[in-house]
Amino acid sequence: MYWNRGKQPRGPVKVQKTKPEKKSAQIKSKERVAAHGEVFTAEREVNAMLDLVKQETERIDSRFLEPACGTGNFLVKILERKLDVVKKKYRRSPLDFERNSVLALSSIYGVDILADNAETCRNRLFKIWNKAYKSVCKSDLNEDTQKSAQFILERNIVCGNALSLMKVDENGNDTDCPIVFSEWAFVRGNTMQRKDYTFADLMRIGEGSELAMPSDEGEFLTQYTSDYRRLWQDDKQA
Ligand SMILES: C[S@@+](CC[C@H](N)C(=O)[O-])C[C@H]1O[C@@H](n2cnc3c(N)ncnc32)[C@H](O)[C@@H]1O
């Protein structure tokens, strides 16, 4: 209902229709709920839960892994929080923004057993990162950096089984390939180091405490170093 201040309305009072509240898509189908327990968490709950670890969500390089990430409802909010911090600190310096936004993106990991969920999650994360990147870096945009961001997401958001710790095929069945995660870190200047660990090893190392990215402990499979704008060339060096 609306009211003109100071005037008595002539004729019938207009009733302003309020839009029906948008239903958040928490369920795709009954079958998926039954088969995979797929019920996505609503934004309000996501934010409330993330507020419990607020400081960590606002630390650019704190690592988060969601072992049943769905389409990324938690991960996108974490990325948004981190990028807000990167923007506040580095919006006047495109190069520092670029470097730190890549670091923020590289700290986010997810696993989902359904390939379409993993794909959607990657796309959502990329869209958020790319929007922030474009808004700050404008004419300094670098296609190679965008390719690096996509490469990180290809590696960090895995289609796999978080119980068996194996990658899965298009039907959600375990393959012979273990889930492998990359630990990304700047080692000097613009050089980023990537160390690959199996999920199984990370679980073993983290036993009894929180899941650890072991830095210098533990067995890593491979190690690469390259400019953060050319991470996608890593696999060619292998
Ligand atoms: C309850 S939903 C939660 C999704 C997301 N975390 C959220 O809060 O919006 C559970 C998710 O786990 C996935 N899932 C079920 N079993 C899994 C498994 N063994 N390994 C990895 N993901 C699994 C489903 O595909 C689904 O996307």
The ligand as an ORCA input file, in Angstrom:
! r2SCAN-3c Opt
* xyz 0 1
  C      23.392    -31.647      0.739
  S      24.183    -31.288     -0.832
  C      25.162    -29.915     -0.293
  C      25.756    -29.104     -1.418
  C      26.515    -27.865     -0.942
  N      27.506    -28.183      0.044
  C      25.560    -26.843     -0.370
  O      25.541    -26.705      0.858
  O      24.839    -26.198     -1.131
  C      25.298    -32.651     -0.923
  C      26.188    -32.666     -2.171
  O      27.095    -33.748     -2.007
  C      27.270    -34.411     -3.235
  N      27.714    -35.766     -2.886
  C      26.976    -36.808     -2.447
  N      27.762    -37.870     -2.196
  C      29.053    -37.472     -2.452
  C      30.319    -38.114     -2.361
  N      30.440    -39.384     -1.953
  N      31.411    -37.416     -2.728
  C      31.309    -36.129     -3.142
  N      30.137    -35.471     -3.247
  C      29.016    -36.132     -2.898
  C      25.944    -34.299     -3.936
  O      26.071    -34.388     -5.334
  C      25.474    -32.910     -3.476
  O      25.838    -31.922     -4.396
*
